[in-house]
Amino acid sequence: MNCLTHSSTAHSLRRCLLNTVACGIMMFFAATAQAEDAAQMQLAFQQSVAAVDPSVVRIETIGGVDLVGEVLTGTGPTTGCVVREDGYIITSSFNFLANPSSIVVTTWEGQKLAAVIVASDESRMLTLLKVNATGLVPLKPIPANEVRVGQFALALGRTFDLKFPNVSVGIVSAVNRIWGRALQTDAKTSPVNYGGPLIDLSGRCLGIIVPLSPDAQGTTAGVEWYDSGIGFAVPLTDIQAVLPRLIEGETLKPGLMGIGFPDTGAVSGDAKAIRVRPESPADLAEIRVDDVIVEINGKPVEKLSDLKHVLGTLYAKDVVHLKVKRGEEVLQKDVTLTDELKAFVFSYLGVLPDRKVATAEQNGVRVRAVMPGSPAEKAGIQSGDLIELAANDVVATTKQLAERVYRLQPGENLPVRVSRNGMPQTLSATLIQRPSDPPESLNAEEIRQPESTGEAKVGRFNDQLPNDGLGYWAYVPENYRPDYQWGILVWLHPTGDVSEAETLKAWSTACRERGVILVGPRAGDVSGWSEEHLESIKMIVDRMKATYQIDPARVVVMGRDSSGIFASQVAFKYRDLFRGLILQNAALRIRPPDADPESPLEFAFVSSPQHPQHKRVVQSFQAVKQLNLPAYFIEQKAAEGEAIPADVISSLAIWLDVLDRI
């Protein structure tokens, strides 16, 4: 028995030993295989980069401005790519923000060549350069049908070392992004490789790296995402398709039809026209309000995003073939896209809507006040009326009423049905252009202090965004009511001058009387505001909106002196959030966006003739007026010891009080 036991134990030990040896051998070979795989992968990366190395150039700019808005333009080298052997080089337009006086291109062999700008693609943010050279090596594109999500992608730049490109490894995260204009990668992209190629493991070019944003346009749009794992590249095949036009010197611009669609999200709802801009391509093609686009260039349009994905790839002068459904009839329309639309003109009825939070039973828009001399007053609309129908459409919210008004042009008639003391009345108002200036006087609505404000803080208090985020102070008037919609005034202090006590003292009475919450973010740095603070300002406003009842039509940002530039950036970047911009002794440094009926923005300029910036502030005001944007100017009288006098506060408070007028 003992012998048997001993023999069995020895057999088990031998078997265990053999298994251990086998596992060790397997692990050795697995590790060896992994090492071989890693070595092969590294070799594949090196070979693919070496294949495109002769096509990647360094670009250096000389002269130009140092600041574009609040973006500090780069002075270091950037990247470009050869697209034709006779000296044509494509790169990112971001590289020329500074409007340089000279451009120098250095080839992979170290040859320095003077370059000139031939043309730009303002839709995809690309610039074409020309150098006096032949025999250059152009990039080879990968066909669009071979691009796969998940495949390796290498982002290259020629900035650090002229002998070999700098490389960031990632994958293709998505295709047809930015409304069909770009593919997305998680490889790191930044000014280091803007204008450089995104390549596959065969050394073929997927696209040219550029900063882009789905929410904004312009040469700086998307720059804030650099090195974030969200980068974009314009497919080289798309660039080659328009290269002849660029070589001819044509500046390519996004193509516009001039149709407004419902603000219900990009992927929901039909492509139904709710607005057709006068003298636009759509207007010339006789497309009408309520027409539904069901096909574009042979592709079905089942939702608005289908239309945007086709239009996003097209340029001005391109012709689109549409099928439009009008009632039961389907019409064919050819529309030649344009690069510029006639400035939108806001029509005006002249009513102030009630600010009490609407109940589920409310079936219209209650009129709080009728503006003196307005179309509403002339039509017989009265304070207390409930507007139930506008242009024969049911209007349950102020947004719906504004939408119906903005569909029409000044001079057109708007039929409305109102309920007055329970009795319906049908009236007609001849609309006019929305005035820029508020009335000289307007009685404030009485806002009685409630017995309880619930859990909402009132009075002045300090707070901070989570995770050691930006700090701010706020003043919520003591008469805050949760059943009333309040405005927000975001005060951005000048550099080195927080002015909290002074600002609160100046605005507190107006805030109580006009139903406004005052918020004062703190830059937290002696250098003042920067682009890094943009998202924090939005987060603070979103936080207040989540806590208090906020009127979306009366959210305003204000800057004074040095903070005026940053205030402009905030208002322009978050057009869907801010409806007003106040600039005190500060001129515009950034061109304002065009008038947008979905996101209207009004301007108020305050300046003293004695201030050094007065002339520029007046010029900014005039420029905004020329763009057909609502702009109000207040001349501030010099007042010793007052940064903003009481009479200016009074005028601004009325201006803020009527931002929700329709």
Protein Blocks (a to p, Z undefined) as FASTA:
>chain_A
ZZmmmmmmmmmmmmmmmmmmmmmmmmmmmmmmmmmmmmmmmmmmmmmmmmmmmmpccddd
eedjfbehjaccdfbdcddddfbfnopacddfklmmnopabdcdddfkopacddddfbdc
fknopacdddddehiacdddddfklpcghiacdddddfkbmkbccddddddfbghihhhi
accdfbdcdfklgoiacddfkopafbdcddddfkbgcjkgoklmgonlpacdddfklmmm
mmmmmmnopacddddehiacddebjkgccdddfbdcehiaklmnopaehiacfbeehiac
fbfklmmmmmmmpcehiacdddddehjbccdddddddfbdcddddddebpacdfbdcdfk
lgcdcdfbdcehiaklmnopaehiacfbgghiacfbfklmmmmmmmpcehiacdddddee
hiacddddddddddfbdcfbdcdddddddfbebjadedjdddddehhiacddddddfkbc
fkbccddddddddehilolmmmmmmmmmmmmmnopacddddehianlpafklmmmmmmmm
mmmmmmmccdfklcccddehjlmmmmmmmmmmmmmlpccdcdehiacfbdcddddfklgc
dddddddfkbmklmmmmmmmmmmmmnopacddddddddehiabafklmmmmmmmmmmmmp
ZZ
